Structure formats: structure tokens, C-alpha cells
């Protein structure tokens, strides 16, 4: 389950083992032992004017030049991006969402589910 807390700029992810409270450049878990605390040095590299994912971008560019693998497998990137999109959708709709990762759909909310995809421009359609 994903909850956005209006006015706090925090998103809370509820899982089987606890909660992940996420905000820009920081996170915490309940219970605290669920994940190690964020490394302050790692947090520092993400800061700057506006939000720029410098470490991810650099890793991507390095992989293109060297042919080496990315730090995270593509499937991990997909799941990570999905969580970010769902958090943004919960924020825009100002409500909690329940996600089914097997079906990749929002449970019991046709309005939110309709926003998971959009039409493509001519020439950029996905194959059926």
C-alpha cells in the first residue's frame, strides 16, 4: 500500500515487514532494522540546484562507453521507477493506492488505473 501524506512531502510504503517513509534525499523505516540508515556521504552527492540524479546518470553514461553492466539490473530499474510513478500518482490524486505487483495494476481504483498508461503519438505506438 502506498500513502502520500499531504503537506509533508513524504510518501509511506506499507509492506509485509514494516514501513518505508520516503522524502527527498532521505528515508527511514519502521522498524528501524528493516534497512540500514542512509549514509550521509551518499546523501550529499544527490544534493544541488534542482533534483539531478547525477550518480545514476554517470553510471548509465559509463555503461554506454565501457559496455559494462549497470549497477542495477533493468528489472530493478523498472520496479524502482514503478514505485516513483505510483508515489507521484498518489500525490496527484491525493489518496492512497494499493498496488498488485503481479498484475501491475492498482487494486480497486479504476480512476487511478486509467492513469497508468496513455495514448502514443502516431509512429510511436507499442506493438500489440
Secondary structure, 3 states (H helix, E strand, C coil): CEEEECCCCEEEEECCCCEEEEECCEEEEECHHHCCCCCHHHHHCCCCCCCCCHHHHHHHHHHHHHCCCCCCCHHHHHHHHHHHHHHHHHHHHCCCECEECCCCEECCCHHHHHHHCCCCCCCCCCCC
